[in-house]
Amino acid sequence: MQPYLFPYLGYFQLLHCADTFVLLDDVAFINKGWINRNVLLVNCAKYLFSIPLLGSSQNKLIKDIRLYPDIRPRQKLLATIRQEYKTAIAFNDVFPLVEQILLSGEGDLTALVLESLRRINAHVNLSVPVLRSSTITKDNGLVAQARIIEICQRLGAHEYVNLPGGAALYAAADFERQGIRLRFLQPALIPYSQRGQPFVPGLSIIDVLMHNRPNQVQQFFQQATLQ
């Protein structure tokens, strides 16, 4: 999967059904995608936040995208998170975690995502190896499905799992010819209390972490359906 910062619950459910999770960072960056953006609840409404980037362009690979060095926009985001979630049950544990990630000093977007995944996994006492596809030796001339199949082969995988949106991109027969089973994970966006508000699914993992203790989040991470 492409590296997303603070993605929704389904991303983590995919991560935790894997033996190894690969951040696809040597493909083209997508403007206005979810790589550096997500959604929180602010004043009972969806609030789209983004992390500013330096010279982002669809002509660049994700691995070459850098964070905007001025940390003031990230500090402003933290102030919004503090104000909105200060009464959430897990705020005292989760806000410092989010703060450490956003103010880590890391300038590489993919490296920041990788570090955030590791920190969040540690917070809920779960661990899955996470690799950057740019570090895997392979034929970088391959694209789309062929690139995914080669990554699987390089890692010795017998199964490849993606979210349902990948069903339109991949052909099971092509994977099977290479000895790889193609499967899809149906996320389970389990309702949880959002401080008395009507439940809004699919928000950033920040919202999930703020409103649930680590053991509950761990259970959420493991409740998707593999097909």
Buried (B, 14 or more C-beta within 10 A) or exposed (E): BBBBBBBBBBBBBBBBBBEBBBBBBBBEBEEEEBBBBBBBBBEEEEBEBBBBBEEBEEEBBBBBBBBBEEBEBBEEBBEBBEEBBEEBBBBEEBBEBBBEBBEBEBEBBBBBBBBBBBBBBEBBEBEBEBBBBBEBEBEEEEEEBEBBBBBBEBBEBEBBBBBEEBEEEBEBEBBEEEEBEBBBBEBBBBEBEBEEEEEBBEBBBBBBBBBBEBEBBBEBBEBBEEE
